[in-house]
Amino acid sequence: MSPRFQHILIIADIEGSSGCFSYRASSFLTPEWARACADMTRDVSAVVSSLFEAGAETVAVKDFHRTGYNLLPEWIDSRAEWIPGYRQGPVPGLGEPGRAQGIVFLGLHAASGTDGFLAHTMTSRLKDLKVNGRILTEAELFSASLAPYGLRPLFFSGCPTACSQAEAALPGLQTLAIDKSGG
């Protein structure tokens, strides 16, 4: 791992994770949600382990789906810091970004007003979120909020549409599309 990125922040969501294939799987307290939480945790755990194997010194994991209490922290490498719930502070929902130098987005979804899997931006109550006529993605919003702290987006996973949007918005971003046709 590059010495430049020894401290990583993971922002994880459920809709783009490997086990979410329906709206019910993203809906709090349904049986499908419980299974999707387990799969989301497995996704996060695999990435956390890989980051430490690659030389990361610290990894913080922010659960950003609804309440922020969807991950099963006991399944994640104990060296990682788990950031549950929503935080007040300079970065909405996250609070203080700490020592992080790079951002990994796991399981994010496509932007509101687009055809991606369970597409929305922050909440399904927004039809879309535009700046200068262009629809914004959550990855852009998080990246813009964290840029003043020197954090750079490094990786993104989500549905194919979400990955295409992230690549277009954040040139050079590495992505991995999660197939949402199964289940």
Summary of the structure (lengths in Angstrom):
residues: 183
radius of gyration: 15.1
end to end distance: 34.1
largest distance: 43.6
contacts: 601
relative contact order: 0.18
helix: 30%
strand: 22%
